[in-house]
Amino acid sequence: MINASVAIQVLPKVEDKKLLHIVDEVIAYLKSTGLNVFVGPFETTIEGEFEQLMEIIKRCQLICIEQGAPSVMSYIKINYAPEGGIWTINEKVAKHQ
């Protein structure tokens, strides 16, 4: 059940050239989850089940470290409705596409 959506922006503490590579690795991971993912210029949004999304957020941090960042700052927005009924990514952006 889709009961949550999360927008995540990771900012690994690395030089500019390496930054995009690490962010690309995180986005590739998010896409590999099989969940609905929307990549924007400042953050990526993913929707699914709350507990699964929390594990995905954790994994995003670890990917940055594994890719060589000594630290990572992340900005997270969470929309959570335990009984479901959140607006989907498509409902939020389709009319603007």
PyMOL CGO cylinders between C-alpha atoms (Angstrom):
from pymol import cmd
from pymol.cgo import CYLINDER

trace = [
    CYLINDER, 0.00, 0.00, 0.00, 1.22, 3.49, -0.78, 0.3, 1, 1, 1, 1, 1, 1,
    CYLINDER, 1.22, 3.49, -0.78, 0.96, 5.33, 2.51, 0.3, 1, 1, 1, 1, 1, 1,
    CYLINDER, 0.96, 5.33, 2.51, 3.95, 7.63, 2.21, 0.3, 1, 1, 1, 1, 1, 1,
    CYLINDER, 3.95, 7.63, 2.21, 6.02, 9.70, -0.15, 0.3, 1, 1, 1, 1, 1, 1,
    CYLINDER, 6.02, 9.70, -0.15, 9.48, 11.01, 0.54, 0.3, 1, 1, 1, 1, 1, 1,
    CYLINDER, 9.48, 11.01, 0.54, 11.50, 13.72, -1.15, 0.3, 1, 1, 1, 1, 1, 1,
    CYLINDER, 11.50, 13.72, -1.15, 15.23, 13.35, -0.57, 0.3, 1, 1, 1, 1, 1, 1,
    CYLINDER, 15.23, 13.35, -0.57, 18.17, 15.57, -1.45, 0.3, 1, 1, 1, 1, 1, 1,
    CYLINDER, 18.17, 15.57, -1.45, 21.61, 14.19, -0.63, 0.3, 1, 1, 1, 1, 1, 1,
    CYLINDER, 21.61, 14.19, -0.63, 24.61, 16.48, -0.41, 0.3, 1, 1, 1, 1, 1, 1,
    CYLINDER, 24.61, 16.48, -0.41, 27.78, 14.44, 0.01, 0.3, 1, 1, 1, 1, 1, 1,
    CYLINDER, 27.78, 14.44, 0.01, 30.73, 16.46, 1.25, 0.3, 1, 1, 1, 1, 1, 1,
    CYLINDER, 30.73, 16.46, 1.25, 33.03, 16.03, -1.75, 0.3, 1, 1, 1, 1, 1, 1,
    CYLINDER, 33.03, 16.03, -1.75, 34.50, 18.12, -4.55, 0.3, 1, 1, 1, 1, 1, 1,
    CYLINDER, 34.50, 18.12, -4.55, 32.07, 19.24, -7.24, 0.3, 1, 1, 1, 1, 1, 1,
    CYLINDER, 32.07, 19.24, -7.24, 33.20, 16.71, -9.87, 0.3, 1, 1, 1, 1, 1, 1,
    CYLINDER, 33.20, 16.71, -9.87, 32.55, 13.78, -7.55, 0.3, 1, 1, 1, 1, 1, 1,
    CYLINDER, 32.55, 13.78, -7.55, 29.28, 15.20, -6.23, 0.3, 1, 1, 1, 1, 1, 1,
    CYLINDER, 29.28, 15.20, -6.23, 27.28, 14.46, -9.38, 0.3, 1, 1, 1, 1, 1, 1,
    CYLINDER, 27.28, 14.46, -9.38, 28.69, 10.95, -9.61, 0.3, 1, 1, 1, 1, 1, 1,
    CYLINDER, 28.69, 10.95, -9.61, 27.59, 10.13, -6.06, 0.3, 1, 1, 1, 1, 1, 1,
    CYLINDER, 27.59, 10.13, -6.06, 24.16, 11.72, -6.53, 0.3, 1, 1, 1, 1, 1, 1,
    CYLINDER, 24.16, 11.72, -6.53, 23.77, 9.67, -9.72, 0.3, 1, 1, 1, 1, 1, 1,
    CYLINDER, 23.77, 9.67, -9.72, 24.57, 6.51, -7.75, 0.3, 1, 1, 1, 1, 1, 1,
    CYLINDER, 24.57, 6.51, -7.75, 21.87, 7.37, -5.20, 0.3, 1, 1, 1, 1, 1, 1,
    CYLINDER, 21.87, 7.37, -5.20, 19.33, 8.04, -7.96, 0.3, 1, 1, 1, 1, 1, 1,
    CYLINDER, 19.33, 8.04, -7.96, 20.23, 4.75, -9.66, 0.3, 1, 1, 1, 1, 1, 1,
    CYLINDER, 20.23, 4.75, -9.66, 19.60, 2.98, -6.35, 0.3, 1, 1, 1, 1, 1, 1,
    CYLINDER, 19.60, 2.98, -6.35, 16.24, 4.72, -5.90, 0.3, 1, 1, 1, 1, 1, 1,
    CYLINDER, 16.24, 4.72, -5.90, 15.21, 3.69, -9.41, 0.3, 1, 1, 1, 1, 1, 1,
    CYLINDER, 15.21, 3.69, -9.41, 16.33, 0.10, -8.72, 0.3, 1, 1, 1, 1, 1, 1,
    CYLINDER, 16.33, 0.10, -8.72, 13.80, -0.23, -5.87, 0.3, 1, 1, 1, 1, 1, 1,
    CYLINDER, 13.80, -0.23, -5.87, 10.96, -0.71, -8.35, 0.3, 1, 1, 1, 1, 1, 1,
    CYLINDER, 10.96, -0.71, -8.35, 8.95, 2.03, -6.63, 0.3, 1, 1, 1, 1, 1, 1,
    CYLINDER, 8.95, 2.03, -6.63, 7.60, 5.12, -8.39, 0.3, 1, 1, 1, 1, 1, 1,
    CYLINDER, 7.60, 5.12, -8.39, 10.45, 7.66, -8.52, 0.3, 1, 1, 1, 1, 1, 1,
    CYLINDER, 10.45, 7.66, -8.52, 10.40, 11.25, -9.80, 0.3, 1, 1, 1, 1, 1, 1,
    CYLINDER, 10.40, 11.25, -9.80, 13.78, 12.94, -10.30, 0.3, 1, 1, 1, 1, 1, 1,
    CYLINDER, 13.78, 12.94, -10.30, 13.75, 16.71, -9.98, 0.3, 1, 1, 1, 1, 1, 1,
    CYLINDER, 13.75, 16.71, -9.98, 16.57, 19.24, -10.24, 0.3, 1, 1, 1, 1, 1, 1,
    CYLINDER, 16.57, 19.24, -10.24, 16.98, 19.59, -6.45, 0.3, 1, 1, 1, 1, 1, 1,
    CYLINDER, 16.98, 19.59, -6.45, 15.46, 16.44, -4.96, 0.3, 1, 1, 1, 1, 1, 1,
    CYLINDER, 15.46, 16.44, -4.96, 14.07, 13.06, -5.88, 0.3, 1, 1, 1, 1, 1, 1,
    CYLINDER, 14.07, 13.06, -5.88, 10.65, 11.88, -4.75, 0.3, 1, 1, 1, 1, 1, 1,
    CYLINDER, 10.65, 11.88, -4.75, 9.75, 8.26, -4.14, 0.3, 1, 1, 1, 1, 1, 1,
    CYLINDER, 9.75, 8.26, -4.14, 6.47, 6.77, -2.96, 0.3, 1, 1, 1, 1, 1, 1,
    CYLINDER, 6.47, 6.77, -2.96, 5.60, 3.51, -1.25, 0.3, 1, 1, 1, 1, 1, 1,
    CYLINDER, 5.60, 3.51, -1.25, 5.16, 1.98, 2.17, 0.3, 1, 1, 1, 1, 1, 1,
    CYLINDER, 5.16, 1.98, 2.17, 6.47, 4.08, 5.07, 0.3, 1, 1, 1, 1, 1, 1,
    CYLINDER, 6.47, 4.08, 5.07, 8.77, 1.49, 6.68, 0.3, 1, 1, 1, 1, 1, 1,
    CYLINDER, 8.77, 1.49, 6.68, 10.32, 0.56, 3.32, 0.3, 1, 1, 1, 1, 1, 1,
    CYLINDER, 10.32, 0.56, 3.32, 10.93, 4.24, 2.51, 0.3, 1, 1, 1, 1, 1, 1,
    CYLINDER, 10.93, 4.24, 2.51, 12.68, 4.79, 5.84, 0.3, 1, 1, 1, 1, 1, 1,
    CYLINDER, 12.68, 4.79, 5.84, 15.06, 1.92, 5.01, 0.3, 1, 1, 1, 1, 1, 1,
    CYLINDER, 15.06, 1.92, 5.01, 15.63, 3.41, 1.56, 0.3, 1, 1, 1, 1, 1, 1,
    CYLINDER, 15.63, 3.41, 1.56, 16.54, 6.78, 3.10, 0.3, 1, 1, 1, 1, 1, 1,
    CYLINDER, 16.54, 6.78, 3.10, 19.05, 5.04, 5.34, 0.3, 1, 1, 1, 1, 1, 1,
    CYLINDER, 19.05, 5.04, 5.34, 20.57, 3.22, 2.36, 0.3, 1, 1, 1, 1, 1, 1,
    CYLINDER, 20.57, 3.22, 2.36, 20.94, 6.51, 0.45, 0.3, 1, 1, 1, 1, 1, 1,
    CYLINDER, 20.94, 6.51, 0.45, 23.17, 7.83, 3.24, 0.3, 1, 1, 1, 1, 1, 1,
    CYLINDER, 23.17, 7.83, 3.24, 25.31, 4.71, 3.19, 0.3, 1, 1, 1, 1, 1, 1,
    CYLINDER, 25.31, 4.71, 3.19, 25.73, 4.84, -0.60, 0.3, 1, 1, 1, 1, 1, 1,
    CYLINDER, 25.73, 4.84, -0.60, 27.23, 8.33, -0.30, 0.3, 1, 1, 1, 1, 1, 1,
    CYLINDER, 27.23, 8.33, -0.30, 29.74, 7.12, 2.30, 0.3, 1, 1, 1, 1, 1, 1,
    CYLINDER, 29.74, 7.12, 2.30, 30.55, 3.96, 0.30, 0.3, 1, 1, 1, 1, 1, 1,
    CYLINDER, 30.55, 3.96, 0.30, 31.25, 6.16, -2.74, 0.3, 1, 1, 1, 1, 1, 1,
    CYLINDER, 31.25, 6.16, -2.74, 33.91, 8.08, -0.82, 0.3, 1, 1, 1, 1, 1, 1,
    CYLINDER, 33.91, 8.08, -0.82, 32.15, 10.96, 0.90, 0.3, 1, 1, 1, 1, 1, 1,
    CYLINDER, 32.15, 10.96, 0.90, 33.45, 11.47, 4.45, 0.3, 1, 1, 1, 1, 1, 1,
    CYLINDER, 33.45, 11.47, 4.45, 30.01, 12.83, 5.39, 0.3, 1, 1, 1, 1, 1, 1,
    CYLINDER, 30.01, 12.83, 5.39, 26.63, 13.54, 3.86, 0.3, 1, 1, 1, 1, 1, 1,
    CYLINDER, 26.63, 13.54, 3.86, 23.94, 16.09, 4.61, 0.3, 1, 1, 1, 1, 1, 1,
    CYLINDER, 23.94, 16.09, 4.61, 20.43, 15.14, 3.53, 0.3, 1, 1, 1, 1, 1, 1,
    CYLINDER, 20.43, 15.14, 3.53, 17.21, 17.06, 3.38, 0.3, 1, 1, 1, 1, 1, 1,
    CYLINDER, 17.21, 17.06, 3.38, 14.12, 14.89, 3.70, 0.3, 1, 1, 1, 1, 1, 1,
    CYLINDER, 14.12, 14.89, 3.70, 10.42, 15.70, 3.32, 0.3, 1, 1, 1, 1, 1, 1,
    CYLINDER, 10.42, 15.70, 3.32, 7.96, 13.00, 4.40, 0.3, 1, 1, 1, 1, 1, 1,
    CYLINDER, 7.96, 13.00, 4.40, 4.25, 12.76, 3.66, 0.3, 1, 1, 1, 1, 1, 1,
    CYLINDER, 4.25, 12.76, 3.66, 2.80, 9.91, 5.73, 0.3, 1, 1, 1, 1, 1, 1,
    CYLINDER, 2.80, 9.91, 5.73, -0.80, 8.74, 6.13, 0.3, 1, 1, 1, 1, 1, 1,
    CYLINDER, -0.80, 8.74, 6.13, -0.96, 5.34, 7.89, 0.3, 1, 1, 1, 1, 1, 1,
    CYLINDER, -0.96, 5.34, 7.89, -4.32, 4.48, 6.33, 0.3, 1, 1, 1, 1, 1, 1,
    CYLINDER, -4.32, 4.48, 6.33, -3.22, 5.57, 2.85, 0.3, 1, 1, 1, 1, 1, 1,
    CYLINDER, -3.22, 5.57, 2.85, -4.76, 8.27, 0.74, 0.3, 1, 1, 1, 1, 1, 1,
    CYLINDER, -4.76, 8.27, 0.74, -1.73, 10.43, 0.03, 0.3, 1, 1, 1, 1, 1, 1,
    CYLINDER, -1.73, 10.43, 0.03, -1.58, 12.28, -3.27, 0.3, 1, 1, 1, 1, 1, 1,
    CYLINDER, -1.58, 12.28, -3.27, 0.61, 10.37, -5.70, 0.3, 1, 1, 1, 1, 1, 1,
    CYLINDER, 0.61, 10.37, -5.70, 3.51, 11.89, -7.60, 0.3, 1, 1, 1, 1, 1, 1,
    CYLINDER, 3.51, 11.89, -7.60, 1.41, 11.74, -10.76, 0.3, 1, 1, 1, 1, 1, 1,
    CYLINDER, 1.41, 11.74, -10.76, -1.53, 13.55, -9.13, 0.3, 1, 1, 1, 1, 1, 1,
    CYLINDER, -1.53, 13.55, -9.13, 0.83, 16.31, -8.03, 0.3, 1, 1, 1, 1, 1, 1,
    CYLINDER, 0.83, 16.31, -8.03, 2.72, 16.92, -11.28, 0.3, 1, 1, 1, 1, 1, 1,
    CYLINDER, 2.72, 16.92, -11.28, 0.87, 15.45, -14.29, 0.3, 1, 1, 1, 1, 1, 1,
    CYLINDER, 0.87, 15.45, -14.29, -0.99, 18.66, -15.08, 0.3, 1, 1, 1, 1, 1, 1,
    CYLINDER, -0.99, 18.66, -15.08, 2.35, 20.50, -15.26, 0.3, 1, 1, 1, 1, 1, 1,
    CYLINDER, 2.35, 20.50, -15.26, 4.06, 18.08, -17.65, 0.3, 1, 1, 1, 1, 1, 1,
]
cmd.load_cgo(trace, "trace")
